[in-house]
Amino acid sequence: MNDARDTTAAAAATEDLDARVDDVLARLTLDEKLRMLAGDLPLHDVVRMGRHYNERPYVAAAVPRLGLDGIRFTDGPRGVVIGRSTEFPVSMARGATFTPELEERIGDAIGVEARAQGANLFAGVCVNLLRHPAWGRAQETYGEDSHLLGEMGAALVRGVQRHVMACVKHFACNSIENSRFKVDVQINDADLRDLYLPHFKRCVDAGAASVMSAYNKVNDTWCGHHRSLLTDVLKGAWGFDGFVMSDFILGIRSAADALGGGQDLEMPARLRFRRLPALVRRGVVSMARVDDAVRRLVRTQLRFAGRGTPARYRVAAVACAAHQALALEAAEKSIVLLKNDAAAGDCAPLLPVDVERVHRIAVIGRLATRRNTRCRGSGSTASDSRTARAASSSAARRSSRSRWRAVRRSLPSSRSGSATRSASRRARRARTSSPACA
């Protein structure tokens, strides 16, 4: 009887939500709809992202006159990037705990800190399948087993989404760093289905609100445009009813191909999607696809608008003692002892250390005196970023310039030369060691 009542209540809530979404869509102008499909970050702030990445939420799809506050993005996965948030162990360490319940509690804490600092979406559910130890952001994922990725990712989704939307990334086959903007992953359907997609499906089944497409190609098609992945598999076969967002700046190469392939939101700014009004007028992009993308953005916002426990979203909750204790618990449980045999003869095993006999322990290697190796990238918390900026290098400055060139190439050709030169001067002043990417 209770199950029947719950099913009836859920159906009524869904029907009410759909009615509210229909009402909003009917009141939106075409210009508002098209503007909703890209982030609102101004170009000069795109240029500044290298040194000032995600210091405040990145906003998209906001229509204040209709009560839509927008998607308010914060990155991860070590914690909330904006503010001075709790710095949890990297995902690789948390994966080594093999404890989804602990990861769900970490997600709950992250969700609280995100809401307390004005965000409503956490883009830190990274479930890339690790395939090479030299991948530059290996620490941002949980490991090299699809089942582990799925269970830990789903747990993080559940915890985070008690408070804010969770975004799962990077869909799909993103297992390399330096060449991710150009690599074309060739893979057969069986390996794609059995190895590289199950963990994403597990997170979608856990109710993830959003999925971020990857930079790379899969079988000759950019992931941000990939109709087979985004529309046929994700939205079709898996029944995903949330929205797809691009990875930053180079996550989309063609507005028509991206929207037509199933992309819903260009982040963090309107670069390629500046062309959408002209594409719609010429019939290159259908209004049906525009309305579907807008519906997904509106529906997800309304679904999460009343979620959470407002009394918990106090500034004092950010990096509070309870969250720091949780981070310590995760760090302690992440330590995995593979072997503890006696060194020789009748000697006792090395661990646990006998503190009565052992008073000093040597830590050897070039990282031995570093307090934290810092992951940089999108996984860094705000304290990471400040430390990393102090250690800026010539290689990082080259990275900043190359990112600006990528931004400039993404702009419509009609952009004025003087504006471009002005923005270029701002770019040359930007010096960073933290990649502006999600």
C-alpha positions as CSV (number, residue, x, y, z in Angstrom):
1,M,0.0,0.0,0.0
2,N,2.8,2.4,0.9
3,D,4.6,1.6,-2.4
4,A,1.4,2.4,-4.3
5,R,1.0,5.7,-2.5
6,D,4.7,6.6,-3.1
7,T,4.3,5.8,-6.8
8,T,1.2,8.0,-7.1
9,A,2.8,10.9,-5.2
10,A,5.9,10.7,-7.5
11,A,3.8,10.6,-10.6
12,A,1.8,13.7,-9.4
13,A,5.1,15.5,-8.6
14,T,6.4,14.8,-12.0
15,E,3.2,16.0,-13.7
16,D,3.3,19.2,-11.7
17,L,7.0,19.7,-12.6
18,D,6.3,19.2,-16.3
19,A,3.5,21.7,-16.1
20,R,5.7,24.3,-14.6
21,V,8.4,23.6,-17.2
22,D,5.8,24.0,-20.0
23,D,4.7,27.3,-18.5
24,V,8.3,28.7,-18.4
25,L,9.0,27.5,-22.0
26,A,5.8,29.3,-23.2
27,R,7.0,32.5,-21.7
28,L,10.6,32.5,-22.9
29,T,11.5,34.6,-26.0
30,L,13.6,33.1,-28.7
31,D,16.5,35.3,-27.7
32,E,16.2,34.1,-24.1
33,K,16.2,30.5,-25.2
34,L,19.3,30.8,-27.3
35,R,21.1,32.7,-24.6
36,M,20.3,30.0,-22.1
37,L,22.4,27.5,-24.1
38,A,25.7,29.1,-23.2
39,G,27.5,30.3,-20.1
40,D,27.3,34.0,-19.2
41,L,31.0,34.5,-18.4
42,P,32.3,37.7,-20.2
43,L,35.2,37.2,-22.6
44,H,37.6,39.2,-20.4
45,D,36.9,36.8,-17.5
46,V,37.5,33.8,-19.8
47,V,41.0,35.2,-20.4
48,R,41.5,35.6,-16.6
49,M,40.4,32.1,-15.8
50,G,44.0,30.8,-15.7
51,R,44.9,32.9,-12.7
52,H,41.5,33.3,-11.2
53,Y,39.8,30.0,-12.0
54,N,36.3,29.6,-10.5
55,E,36.7,32.1,-7.6
56,R,33.0,32.5,-7.9
57,P,30.3,30.3,-9.5
58,Y,30.1,30.4,-13.3
59,V,26.5,31.1,-14.2
60,A,24.5,29.9,-17.2
61,A,20.9,29.6,-18.2
62,A,19.6,32.3,-15.9
63,V,16.4,34.1,-16.6
64,P,15.7,36.2,-13.5
65,R,12.4,37.6,-14.7
66,L,11.0,34.0,-14.7
67,G,12.6,33.1,-11.4
68,L,15.4,31.0,-13.0
69,D,18.6,31.7,-11.0
70,G,20.6,29.7,-13.5
71,I,23.2,26.9,-13.4
72,R,25.8,28.1,-10.9
73,F,28.9,26.0,-11.5
74,T,31.7,25.0,-9.2
75,D,34.4,22.6,-10.1
76,G,36.0,19.7,-8.2
77,P,36.6,16.9,-7.2
78,R,38.9,17.6,-4.2
79,G,36.2,19.8,-2.8
80,V,34.5,23.1,-3.8
81,V,36.9,25.2,-5.8
82,I,35.3,28.5,-4.9
83,G,36.2,30.1,-1.6
84,R,38.4,28.5,1.1
85,S,36.7,25.1,1.1
86,T,37.6,21.8,2.7
87,E,40.4,20.0,0.8
88,F,39.5,16.3,0.7
89,P,42.0,13.7,-0.5
90,V,42.1,13.2,-4.2
91,S,39.6,10.8,-5.8
92,M,42.3,8.2,-6.4
93,A,42.9,8.1,-2.6
94,R,39.2,8.0,-1.9
95,G,38.8,5.2,-4.4
96,A,41.4,3.2,-2.4
97,T,39.1,3.2,0.6
98,F,36.7,1.0,-1.4
99,T,33.9,2.6,0.8
100,P,31.0,4.1,-1.1
101,E,29.3,5.1,2.2
102,L,32.3,7.3,3.0
103,E,32.3,8.8,-0.4
104,E,28.6,9.6,-0.1
105,R,29.3,11.5,3.2
106,I,32.1,13.4,1.4
107,G,29.5,14.3,-1.3
108,D,27.1,15.5,1.4
109,A,29.8,17.8,2.8
110,I,30.8,19.1,-0.6
111,G,27.1,19.8,-1.4
112,V,26.7,21.8,1.8
113,E,29.9,23.9,1.1
114,A,28.8,24.5,-2.5
115,R,25.4,25.8,-1.4
116,A,26.9,27.9,1.3
117,Q,29.0,29.7,-1.3
118,G,26.3,30.3,-3.9
119,A,26.8,27.3,-6.2
120,N,24.1,24.9,-7.2
121,L,26.1,22.5,-9.4
122,F,29.2,20.6,-8.5
123,A,31.2,19.4,-11.6
124,G,33.5,17.1,-9.7
125,V,32.2,13.6,-10.3
126,C,35.2,12.4,-12.4
127,V,34.9,8.8,-13.5
128,N,37.5,8.7,-16.3
129,L,38.9,5.2,-16.7
130,L,42.6,5.4,-15.9
131,R,44.6,3.6,-18.6
132,H,48.1,5.1,-18.2
133,P,50.0,6.1,-15.0
134,A,51.4,9.2,-16.8
135,W,48.0,10.7,-17.5
136,G,48.4,14.2,-16.0
137,R,45.2,14.1,-14.0
138,A,45.1,10.5,-12.9
139,Q,44.5,11.6,-9.3
140,E,41.1,13.1,-10.2
141,T,39.5,9.7,-10.9
142,Y,39.0,6.7,-8.7
143,G,41.1,4.0,-10.4
144,E,41.3,1.6,-13.3
145,D,38.2,-0.6,-12.7
146,S,34.9,0.3,-14.2
147,H,32.9,-1.2,-11.4
148,L,34.8,0.8,-8.7
149,L,34.4,4.0,-10.8
150,G,30.7,3.4,-11.0
151,E,30.1,2.6,-7.4
152,M,32.2,5.5,-6.0
153,G,30.9,8.0,-8.6
154,A,27.3,7.0,-7.9
155,A,27.9,7.5,-4.1
156,L,29.4,11.0,-4.7
157,V,26.3,11.8,-6.9
158,R,23.9,10.7,-4.1
159,G,25.7,12.7,-1.4
160,V,26.2,15.9,-3.5
161,Q,22.6,15.9,-4.8
162,R,21.1,16.1,-1.4
163,H,22.0,19.8,-1.9
164,V,23.1,20.7,-5.4
165,M,23.2,19.2,-8.9
166,A,26.1,16.8,-9.7
167,C,27.9,16.7,-13.1
168,V,29.6,13.5,-14.2
169,K,32.7,13.9,-16.4
170,H,34.3,13.5,-19.0
171,F,32.1,11.5,-21.4
172,A,33.7,9.5,-22.9
173,C,37.1,7.7,-23.3
174,N,39.0,10.6,-21.8
175,S,42.2,8.9,-20.5
176,I,45.0,11.2,-21.7
177,E,45.9,14.8,-20.9
178,N,48.3,16.6,-23.1
179,S,46.8,15.5,-26.4
180,R,43.2,15.5,-25.3
181,F,42.3,18.5,-27.6
182,K,43.3,16.4,-30.7
183,V,43.4,12.7,-29.9
184,D,41.0,10.5,-31.7
185,V,40.2,7.4,-29.7
186,Q,39.4,4.4,-32.0
187,I,37.4,1.8,-30.2
188,N,35.0,-1.0,-31.1
189,D,31.5,-1.2,-29.8
190,A,32.1,-4.1,-27.5
191,D,35.0,-2.4,-25.6
192,L,33.1,0.9,-25.5
193,R,30.1,-0.8,-24.0
194,D,31.8,-3.1,-21.6
195,L,34.7,-1.0,-20.4
196,Y,34.3,2.8,-21.0
197,L,30.5,3.4,-20.5
198,P,29.2,1.3,-17.6
199,H,30.5,3.6,-14.9
200,F,28.8,6.6,-16.5
201,K,25.6,4.7,-16.7
202,R,25.9,3.8,-13.0
203,C,26.1,7.5,-12.2
204,V,23.2,8.3,-14.5
205,D,21.1,5.6,-12.8
206,A,21.9,7.2,-9.5
207,G,20.2,10.4,-10.8
208,A,23.0,12.6,-11.9
209,A,21.6,15.9,-13.1
210,S,24.3,16.6,-15.7
211,V,27.0,15.0,-17.8
212,M,30.0,16.9,-19.2
213,S,31.3,15.8,-22.6
214,A,35.0,15.3,-23.2
215,Y,37.4,17.2,-25.4
216,N,38.7,14.2,-27.4
217,K,37.2,12.5,-30.4
218,V,35.8,9.0,-30.4
219,N,35.8,7.2,-33.7
220,D,36.4,10.4,-35.7
221,T,33.8,12.6,-34.0
222,W,34.4,15.1,-31.2
223,C,32.7,14.0,-28.0
224,G,31.0,17.4,-27.7
225,H,29.2,16.7,-31.0
226,H,28.8,13.0,-30.7
227,R,25.3,12.1,-31.6
228,S,25.8,8.4,-30.9
229,L,27.1,9.0,-27.4
230,L,25.1,12.0,-26.4
231,T,21.7,11.3,-28.1
232,D,21.5,7.6,-29.0
233,V,23.2,6.2,-25.9
234,L,23.0,8.7,-23.1
235,K,19.6,10.3,-23.7
236,G,18.1,7.5,-25.7
237,A,19.1,4.0,-24.4
238,W,19.8,5.2,-20.8
239,G,16.9,7.6,-20.6
240,F,18.9,10.5,-19.2
241,D,16.6,13.4,-18.6
242,G,19.2,15.9,-17.4
243,F,21.4,18.2,-19.5
244,V,24.8,17.8,-21.2
245,M,27.4,20.5,-20.8
246,S,30.6,21.0,-22.8
247,D,34.0,21.0,-21.3
248,F,35.4,24.5,-21.2
249,I,36.4,26.5,-24.3
250,L,37.4,23.8,-26.7
251,G,34.6,21.4,-25.8
252,I,32.7,22.5,-28.8
253,R,34.2,23.1,-32.3
254,S,30.9,23.7,-34.3
255,A,27.7,25.1,-33.0
256,A,25.5,23.3,-35.5
257,D,27.2,19.9,-35.0
258,A,27.3,20.2,-31.2
259,L,23.6,21.2,-30.7
260,G,22.5,18.7,-33.4
261,G,24.6,16.0,-31.8
262,G,22.9,16.4,-28.4
263,Q,25.0,19.1,-26.6
264,D,22.7,21.3,-24.4
265,L,25.1,23.9,-22.9
266,E,28.3,25.5,-23.9
267,M,30.5,26.4,-21.0
268,P,31.7,28.7,-19.6
269,A,30.9,31.4,-22.2
270,R,29.2,32.0,-25.4
271,L,31.9,31.3,-28.0
272,R,30.7,28.9,-30.7
273,F,27.1,29.3,-29.7
274,R,27.2,32.9,-30.7
275,R,26.3,31.6,-34.1
276,L,23.1,30.0,-33.0
277,P,20.7,32.9,-33.9
278,A,21.9,32.9,-37.5
279,L,21.9,29.1,-37.7
280,V,18.3,29.0,-36.4
281,R,17.2,31.7,-38.9
282,R,18.7,29.6,-41.8
283,G,17.1,26.4,-40.6
284,V,20.5,24.7,-40.0
285,V,19.5,24.2,-36.4
286,S,16.0,23.1,-35.6
287,M,13.8,24.8,-33.0
288,A,12.8,21.3,-31.8
289,R,16.4,20.7,-30.7
290,V,16.7,24.2,-29.2
291,D,13.5,23.6,-27.2
292,D,14.7,20.2,-26.0
293,A,17.9,21.7,-24.7
294,V,16.1,24.5,-23.0
295,R,13.5,22.1,-21.5
296,R,16.3,20.1,-20.0
297,L,18.0,23.1,-18.5
298,V,14.7,24.5,-17.1
299,R,13.5,21.2,-15.8
300,T,16.7,20.4,-14.0
301,Q,16.8,23.9,-12.4
302,L,13.2,23.6,-11.2
303,R,13.7,20.0,-9.9
304,F,16.6,21.2,-7.7
305,A,15.2,24.6,-6.7
306,G,13.6,23.5,-3.4
307,R,16.1,20.8,-2.5
308,G,18.3,20.7,0.6
309,T,18.4,21.9,4.2
310,P,18.8,25.7,4.2
311,A,19.8,25.8,7.9
312,R,23.0,23.9,6.9
313,Y,24.1,26.4,4.3
314,R,25.9,28.8,6.6
315,V,29.3,30.3,5.8
316,A,30.5,28.7,9.0
317,A,29.9,25.3,7.4
318,V,32.7,25.9,4.9
319,A,35.9,24.0,6.0
320,C,34.2,23.5,9.4
321,A,35.8,21.1,12.0
322,A,33.4,18.3,11.1
323,H,34.3,18.4,7.4
324,Q,38.0,18.6,8.2
325,A,37.6,15.5,10.4
326,L,35.9,13.8,7.5
327,A,38.8,14.6,5.2
328,L,41.2,13.2,7.8
329,E,39.1,10.0,8.0
330,A,39.2,9.6,4.3
331,A,42.9,10.1,4.2
332,E,43.5,7.5,6.9
333,K,41.3,5.0,5.3
334,S,42.9,5.5,1.9
335,I,46.2,4.1,3.0
336,V,46.3,0.5,1.7
337,L,48.9,-1.9,3.1
338,L,49.7,-4.5,0.4
339,K,52.3,-6.5,2.4
340,N,53.6,-6.4,6.0
341,D,55.9,-9.4,6.3
342,A,58.7,-9.6,8.7
343,A,61.9,-8.2,7.1
344,A,64.0,-11.3,8.1
345,G,64.2,-14.1,10.7
346,D,62.1,-13.6,13.8
347,C,61.7,-9.8,13.4
348,A,58.3,-8.4,13.9
349,P,56.5,-6.9,10.9
350,L,57.3,-3.2,10.3
351,L,53.8,-2.0,11.0
352,P,52.4,-0.9,13.3
353,V,55.4,1.2,14.2
354,D,56.5,0.7,17.8
355,V,56.7,4.3,19.0
356,E,58.6,3.2,22.1
357,R,61.5,2.1,19.8
358,V,61.2,4.2,16.7
359,H,61.5,7.9,17.1
360,R,62.4,9.1,13.6
361,I,61.3,8.0,10.2
362,A,63.0,9.0,7.0
363,V,60.9,10.0,4.0
364,I,63.1,9.8,0.8
365,G,62.6,11.6,-2.5
366,R,62.2,15.0,-4.1
367,L,58.7,15.3,-2.8
368,A,59.7,14.4,0.7
369,T,59.7,17.9,2.1
370,R,56.6,19.2,0.3
371,R,53.5,19.6,2.4
372,N,51.2,18.8,-0.5
373,T,52.1,17.9,-4.1
374,R,49.1,19.9,-5.3
375,C,47.0,18.5,-8.1
376,R,46.4,21.8,-9.9
377,G,43.9,21.5,-12.7
378,S,40.2,21.6,-12.0
379,G,40.7,19.4,-9.0
380,S,42.4,22.1,-7.0
381,T,40.6,23.8,-4.2
382,A,41.1,27.6,-3.7
383,S,44.1,27.1,-1.4
384,D,45.7,24.8,-4.0
385,S,45.3,27.5,-6.6
386,R,46.9,30.2,-4.5
387,T,49.9,28.0,-3.8
388,A,50.2,27.0,-7.4
389,R,50.1,30.6,-8.6
390,A,53.0,31.4,-6.4
391,A,55.0,28.7,-8.2
392,S,54.2,29.9,-11.7
393,S,56.7,28.7,-14.3
394,S,57.6,29.5,-17.9
395,A,55.8,26.4,-19.1
396,A,52.7,27.6,-17.3
397,R,52.9,30.9,-19.1
398,R,53.2,29.2,-22.4
399,S,50.1,27.2,-21.5
400,S,48.2,30.4,-20.7
401,R,49.1,31.9,-24.1
402,S,48.1,28.7,-25.9
403,R,44.7,28.7,-24.1
404,W,44.1,32.3,-25.2
405,R,44.9,31.4,-28.8
406,A,42.3,28.7,-28.5
407,V,39.7,31.2,-27.2
408,R,40.5,33.6,-30.0
409,R,40.1,30.9,-32.6
410,S,36.7,30.0,-31.1
411,L,35.3,33.5,-31.6
412,P,33.1,34.4,-34.5
413,S,35.0,35.9,-37.4
414,S,33.0,39.1,-37.2
415,R,34.7,40.1,-33.9
416,S,36.4,43.5,-34.3
417,G,40.2,43.6,-34.5
418,S,40.4,46.3,-31.8
419,A,38.4,44.3,-29.4
420,T,40.5,41.3,-30.1
421,R,43.8,43.2,-29.6
422,S,42.5,44.6,-26.3
423,A,41.6,41.1,-25.1
424,S,44.9,39.9,-26.3
425,R,46.7,42.4,-24.2
426,R,44.8,41.2,-21.2
427,A,45.7,37.7,-22.1
428,R,49.4,38.5,-22.1
429,R,49.1,39.9,-18.6
430,A,47.6,36.7,-17.4
431,R,50.2,34.3,-16.0
432,T,49.1,31.0,-14.5
433,S,50.0,27.5,-13.5
434,S,46.4,26.2,-13.2
435,P,44.7,25.0,-16.3
436,A,41.4,26.8,-17.1
437,C,39.5,23.6,-17.8
438,A,37.0,21.4,-16.1
